[in-house]
Amino acid sequence: MTDVDLRTSILRHLTYSLGSDADHATQHDWRIALSLAVRDRLIENWHAASRATRAVGAKRVYYLSMEFLIGRLLEDAIVNLRLEDEAQQALTGLGLDPVAVIQDEPDAALGNGGLGRLAACFMESLSTLGVPAFGYGIRYEHGLFRQSFEEGRQIETAEDWLTQYHAWEFERRDVRFKMCFGGEVVEEGGKPVWHGQEAVMAQAYDTPVIGWRGRWANTLRLWSAQPLHGFDLDRFNRGEYAAAAEPEALARTISRVLYPDDTTEQGKELRLKQEYFFTAASLRDILRRFEAEGGALTDLPKRAAIQLNDTHPAIAGPELVRLLHDEREMPLDQAIATARGCLSYTNHTLMPEALERWSEDLMTSLLPRHMQLIERIDAAHAAEQPSRSVSLTGDGEVRMGELAFVMAHKVNGVSALHTDLMKKTVFAELHRLHPDRIVNETNGVTPRRWLLSANPRLSGLITRTIGEGWVDDLEQLERLEPSLTDPAFLDAYAAAKRANKADLADWLAAEHGVQVDPDAMFDVQIKRIHEYKRQHLNILEAIALWRDIKANPQGNWVPRVKIFAGKAAPGYFFAKEIIRLINDVAAVINSDPETNRYLKVIFLPNYNVSLAERLIPASDLSEQISTAGKEASGTGNMKFALNGAPTIGTLDGANVEIRDRVGARNFFLFGMTADEVEARRAVPEHAAQAIAADPRLSGALMEISRGTFSRRDRHRYRGVVANLSGADYFLVCSDFTAYWDAQRRADAAFADADAWRRMAACNTARSGWFSSDRTIRGYMADIWDVVAVRSGLDEAMQPPGSSLG
């Protein structure tokens, strides 16, 4: 496709798809016309991939996830179709700014953090590798929330991404399922039959996910909740206007918001409804496709690999058993075995409280047949494992993590450390019973999005140095090793980073009114706000550093800009207090004329994929400072390392593997190990001891306590200080001194420009293992037992037309 062809296609869509013309088109019109023109180029391969899959009877992967944090799709498609130059020239030829047009696209509000971004990376890698796959989730109208700040506090408003036309999706009116809730189970003809009381329709919307070079495309199928019956005209004509629209409003509630606040009983019910809604709709779709293609039901595990991304779709176990046993009359033991042969489960947490648990009363009320089947599954497991001491229910709760484990044939951790700790902690008893079930698949990120597209200056340098083969074989980055001692390469590497930082500095000034020096260290922590991720450790160190600078303003300080971004769950009060504290500290430090040439603090609102793509290429230091033993893996740590930002971090999650690969000299390690964390918690008054032993820490806490950062409300952070000086479960105080020392080592390293650029380049050259392509190959071999089908694509391209199923 030439730039002339693309320009012609853009103008055609502008006229015939949008009903506009070049003289009156808005930037939104141009962006939609470009999206449709690019979309046209991938449809044929999307259909061809489906035909090739059916032609060989290939086993498909079905990835069930509450989140798919896909970000902007237009640039992703342009890059993977290799249309960058053509799009640039076509838009420029039309008198448009290519960057402005592409950045007009809103981020799809389908996720929050690492869980959803991992799912998006996996979908792209599955397409790059040519593995037949469907992603299944919810088509949220408003996603999580749009974050802003008011006097430092997080303010949550509805995300409005779907108020615009979404150019990448196709509504599948022929793919809809009736979903039921509540009601009762009655015996009919000697069989239990579930009669639901409430019902909605699950309507499918498909988005193509294109792989590298456009050689294969898979489908992201998202479900929208719609009313079973249309608008009630009779009630409307009686003047009952709100009541006439009530069924639609209640149905749409299910797919309106990602992670509704579940601190209320209504919120808990909605969360469970959401999880069942998308999981059950997806399973029905899987069975519909399998039965249309023919085969015995017992062969389902040979044709369908169903991956549960965390416990959110854990209800898949009893639901698939219900579909096989109740609706298709498969014997119960065979239904359980068949379901288990299909299902596998990815665990993402070592915190028992984060493994979902639903009250038995709620489960019985909302999904009465599933409660019965969970009890039957538990009894069957007890019969298989009479020595077991773990149950799927207890204390009035249903344990979804244990349910997912028991109903999966494989359970995987997401980093080597996490997998090892999972065997010893949250699933110790189940691991004893099923010693071959747990496997490790360390996470990865797609290099197309997170290096090639997000960082064109660096990716261009890499391609000029070793060729383009690294894009779909990231471990080729090791071929950069000889260049790590080449001054010309290191100069070019440093220049790329400096230019990225200058771009970020210009954007910060234009969009947020903050002036920063591109030659300062850009020290970045971007992730969901949570106590275990320890953003409050970072801001405590900033306060201590500010106090030291004020005490010696003429000292030889390394200028530093601390950048935070991330959202706190609406009901997570302490996390929201951390956000407010960071913003309050920033207001004081940034306005201090004695220190602000050396230290600035910025909290950027509404963190999303596009903001990450702006920040990561410009970052110097990657903050990965969670309490050891709490972070399952992380993927942000991989993106930073890949883009040449050395890590300051604990031995937690994939930090361990990053440090092993980039080298201990290129990683700023601090803090206790997971075993030391457990031992430290057993020490009485461990926080008080740490505070007493470090004047910098006690001084920072004193500044917070006396209202230095909250002068109109001196006691605003009384709860934060009490937490840190009291229980301090996540050991912020006990790790503070080691963190301070590691930060000073980072200062010293950054002051040596030659040493720093070598360290940064080493991180890039040695991060090739952290590709989601490698992760997916591990799933293919260890869990799914699937093979790529891309080799059959050329033949499948021949027949016209296709149904994507």
Secondary structure, DSSP 8 states (H G I E B T S, - for coil): --HHHHHHHHHHHHHHTT---TTT--HHHHHHHHHHHHHHHHHHHHHHHHHHHHHHT--EEEEE-S----B-SHHHHHHHTT-HHHHHHHHHHTT--HHHHHHTS--B----SHHHHHHHHHHHHHHHHT--EEEEEE--SSBS-EEEEETTEEEEE---GGGS--TT-EEEEEEEEEEEES-EEEEETTEEEEE-SEEEEEEEEEEEEE-GGGS-EEEEEEEEEEESS---HHHHHTT-HHHHHHHHHHHHHTTTBSS---SSHHHHHHHHHHHHHHHHHHHHHHHHHHHHH---GGGHHHHEEEEEESSTTTTHHHHHHHHHHTTT---HHHHHHHHHHHEEEE-----GGGS-EEEHHHHHHH-HHHHHHHHHHHHHHHHH-TT----SEETTEEEHHHHHHHT-SEEEESSHHHHHHHHHTTTHHHHHH-TTTEEE----B-HIIIIIIT-HHHHHHHHHHH-GGGGG-GGGGGGGGGGGG-HHHHHHHHHHHHHHHHHHHHHHHHHH-----TTSEEEEEES---GGGTHHHHHHHHHHHHHHHHH-TTS----EEEEEE----TT-HHHHHHHHHHHHHHHHHHT-TTTTTTEEEEEESS--HHHHHHHGGG-SEEEE---TTT----SHHHHHHHTT--EEE-S-TTHHHHHHHH-GGGEEE-S--HHHHHHHHTSTTHHHHHHHH-HHHHHHHHHHHTTTT-TT-TTTTHHHHHHHHTT-TT-HHHHHHHHHHHHHHHHHHHHSHHHHHHHHHHHHHT-TT-BHHHHHHHHIIIII-----GGGHHHHTSSS-----
